[in-house]
Each structure stands twice: as C-alpha cells, then as structure tokens.
Amino acid sequence: MITLDEAKTYLRVDFDDEDEMINSLIQSSINHCKDVARVDSEEALSNNPNGKIAVLYMTAYLYEHREDADYEDLNLTLRALLFGMRRAEF
C-alpha cells in the first residue's frame, strides 16, 4: 500500500540507516488504520483516498514522536481521516 520510498519521501529522509524501522512503522500504521476504519484488508483501506493519507500521517507521527507520542490525539486524527469509510461494526 505504501512503499518505503514513498514513506521516506513523505518523511523527507534521504538516508538508509532507518529503513528497517520505517518499514515497521509503515506496517504498524497500516494495521492500526485498518482497525480504526474497521476493514479487513489493505485493499479496502487503499481504495479510499484518505486511507493512504492516514497511513502516511501515522507513519510520520510515530517517526517524529518516538518518545512522546500522544496516542489519543493520533487516534482522533485517524478517526477524522477515516470516518467516511469506517464500518459501523467489524
């Protein structure tokens, strides 16, 4: 859904030292956004224009706030981004 190169461009990272961590953040972001949107697949998430934005946003947020992340604020933003596609129930 999001490639390492896309994420690094979004993060403005031009070195390879943290590729493994960024890949982990991408996967965590995809899984969390799927949970917030209450969808079962990456495809369902990626079919919505805000799905990709939400994953990039979360990846950047986690990258930039490694030690002081406010998960309540993060979840509120993700819910706002994914509200239109959020299923009523799992």
N, C-alpha and C positions, 0 to 999 in steps of 0.2 A: 504494500500500500504506500509506504514511504521508503524511499531508498536512503542509504547512508549519505550519498552525495546531496540529495535534496535537503536532508536534515542539516548537514554541515553548511550548506549554502544559507539556509534559514538562520542558523546559529552564527554565521559568519566565522566559521572555524576553517582554517586553511592548513592545518597540520594533522598528522595521522596518529598522534600519541594517544588520543582518547576514543578511537574508533570503536573499540570493544564496548566501552561504557555507553557511547552514543547509541550503538545498536541495541544494547539492553534497555536504554531509556525509550527508544522507539517501540520495542516490543511491549514494554510495560504500559506505555501510553496507549497503544492500540487496544490492549486487553482492558484497560481501565475505561477507555472511551466506549468500547463495546458494552461494558457493564452499565455505564451511565445511560447510554442510548437504549439499553435493553435489547440488543440484537445479538444474534448467534454467530455471525460471520464477519470477517474483514470486508468481504464483498458488499454486504449490506451497509457497512459503515462507509466504505469508499464511494458508494453510489450517490451519497449525499454530499453536496459541495462543502458543507460545514464539517463533515466527518474528517476530511484531510486537514482542514484548518485546526480542528480541535486536537488532533494527534500532534501536529507540529507545535501548537501552542503548549500542550502539556510537556512535550519533549523539551522545548526551550525553557519552560518554567522550572522543570526538575533539574535541568543542566545549570541554570543560572542561580537557583536557590538550593544548592546541595545541602546546605547546613541549616537553613532557616525557612524551609518550605511551609506555607500556610495551606494545608490541605482542604480546610473548609472553604477558603477563598477560591482555591483551584477548582473544587467541585462545583461551586456556584457558577463560575465562569463556564465550565464544561456543560453544565445543565442548560445554561442560557444558549450556548452554541448549538447544542444537540436537541433542544426542546422540540423542534419541528419534526424530528424523526423518532423521538422517544416513544417506544411502545408502552401502552398502559400497563402491561404486565409481561413477565417473562413467559 
